[in-house]
């Protein structure tokens, strides 16, 4: 790639916030990374017109002056992928925040290395043939997720030399394949998806531990989901719970434009929580990309790409990875601000015309795949959407719905009624329900699909009757319809509501979820039968359903039998 020659002729011509125009000799390609001024502020070339280069800066440009020198690098914006990611907190350019400047400099220079040493164990043999993505060794991770050192995607051939077991620094060469060195770390452009052998149809559901999702609107591993909701509806809380309790091997949490105190709380909780899957720290299988609202605006734009690149890196090792982006609205606002500064033609509500393409490119990085090395891995992308004023018809929400397979819309009325999670059963959907039904049937629960359909039907019918009851009064409805309202209330309070602060209810396993839904539907059927035999519906409504409603917190996360015992303690009129 031909770049600015570094002779000092390239100079800053104009600075407008994160937008910098430079002029000078030499040729530079769009997407090249440049360093601005004496401090080396990183930026990326986004346009070239009549010899003038437009650069978006990823750092604060205060102090940058007209005439300051500019130096171009020999690569586009790239991330250093290797040991040290798990358990780390990074900024939008994937530079470590917990040990700032110790590992990754803005230009990926040779002296920007990690001085820590990592225990490497070779798994290949010298002289053996290997292909792209094949494993040549393993570095132990902080928990039970190990780093598998792979042949780069553009590599392959005979292993000329393989280092012995021992400790190495991140940039040390541990093998030579077909004359090319292989290090513990790889450098990969963040905007370019990593190649795979084959994309597969998702066939395993992601267990989130949240009943409103796992029972009604499941998402498959390798699929996509969006969580739209206005301010105060609980988006961040729901995503934090998914990060804590989902059955993914690795979590990549991208805090994009959110408040600093919220991200600090996420990091603190991840460090304090025990991982229910491994018994270690939950942080040991988590990578946090933190680009809060007070950090540089254009680093926010690249942070979601950095998170997706990290996820694909672990996917290529054969892991199931979840990317949580909170929120894509702040990402889109960063693109809008830059577009307005660069003079791009605005589209709806001032967003750039390529907003839909940018959203599609991000969500398309989710996939269940066969990797180049022949392993099975997946990246699941879950993005929060924060529509201004809760307006779900604004461009980011509408375009996001075009590209995701699951939509978990958060309802303001449910949130204000203190129901968590406030997932609306009428405004949400899942195109992965068939995948979940097949997987549950294979796992010994063939009734999963019917159970979900009945629960959805009860809630939908109750919504229709509620509107009618507001006109004529619930007491004027026929007995059967009042029983439907009662059953829906039990479903909302006893199943869909979940206490994120209760040790027994923050996470719910599939067996307990099934037992809770079955208990509500069974009691609803018995109430309907009683009403059909002439038992006054008022007596049915006055029944103490407390044991059933308390079962979700009294029973352990996987204790289905305790749920059944509590449900059996409900005494209906006539002892039915």
Secondary structure as GFF3:
##gff-version 3
##sequence-region A 1 576
A	DSSP	beta_strand	11	16	.	.	.	ID=ss1
A	DSSP	beta_strand	19	23	.	.	.	ID=ss2
A	DSSP	beta_strand	32	36	.	.	.	ID=ss3
A	DSSP	beta_strand	41	49	.	.	.	ID=ss4
A	DSSP	beta_strand	52	57	.	.	.	ID=ss5
A	DSSP	beta_strand	70	76	.	.	.	ID=ss6
A	DSSP	beta_strand	78	81	.	.	.	ID=ss7
A	DSSP	beta_strand	89	90	.	.	.	ID=ss8
A	DSSP	beta_strand	117	122	.	.	.	ID=ss9
A	DSSP	beta_strand	129	130	.	.	.	ID=ss10
A	DSSP	beta_strand	135	139	.	.	.	ID=ss11
A	DSSP	beta_strand	147	150	.	.	.	ID=ss12
A	DSSP	beta_strand	157	162	.	.	.	ID=ss13
A	DSSP	beta_strand	166	169	.	.	.	ID=ss14
A	DSSP	beta_strand	173	177	.	.	.	ID=ss15
A	DSSP	beta_strand	180	183	.	.	.	ID=ss16
A	DSSP	beta_strand	186	189	.	.	.	ID=ss17
A	DSSP	beta_strand	198	200	.	.	.	ID=ss18
A	DSSP	alpha_helix	211	211	.	.	.	ID=ss19
A	DSSP	pi_helix	212	216	.	.	.	ID=ss20
A	DSSP	beta_strand	224	228	.	.	.	ID=ss21
A	DSSP	alpha_helix	235	245	.	.	.	ID=ss22
A	DSSP	beta_strand	250	256	.	.	.	ID=ss23
A	DSSP	alpha_helix	260	272	.	.	.	ID=ss24
A	DSSP	three_ten_helix	282	285	.	.	.	ID=ss25
A	DSSP	beta_strand	286	291	.	.	.	ID=ss26
A	DSSP	alpha_helix	297	315	.	.	.	ID=ss27
A	DSSP	beta_strand	320	326	.	.	.	ID=ss28
A	DSSP	alpha_helix	328	342	.	.	.	ID=ss29
A	DSSP	three_ten_helix	348	350	.	.	.	ID=ss30
A	DSSP	alpha_helix	355	363	.	.	.	ID=ss31
A	DSSP	beta_strand	367	370	.	.	.	ID=ss32
A	DSSP	beta_strand	376	385	.	.	.	ID=ss33
A	DSSP	three_ten_helix	388	390	.	.	.	ID=ss34
A	DSSP	alpha_helix	395	403	.	.	.	ID=ss35
A	DSSP	beta_strand	406	407	.	.	.	ID=ss36
A	DSSP	alpha_helix	412	416	.	.	.	ID=ss37
A	DSSP	beta_strand	429	430	.	.	.	ID=ss38
A	DSSP	alpha_helix	433	442	.	.	.	ID=ss39
A	DSSP	alpha_helix	448	472	.	.	.	ID=ss40
A	DSSP	three_ten_helix	474	476	.	.	.	ID=ss41
A	DSSP	alpha_helix	479	491	.	.	.	ID=ss42
A	DSSP	pi_helix	492	496	.	.	.	ID=ss43
A	DSSP	alpha_helix	510	532	.	.	.	ID=ss44
A	DSSP	alpha_helix	537	541	.	.	.	ID=ss45
A	DSSP	alpha_helix	546	554	.	.	.	ID=ss46
A	DSSP	alpha_helix	560	568	.	.	.	ID=ss47
A	DSSP	three_ten_helix	573	575	.	.	.	ID=ss48
###
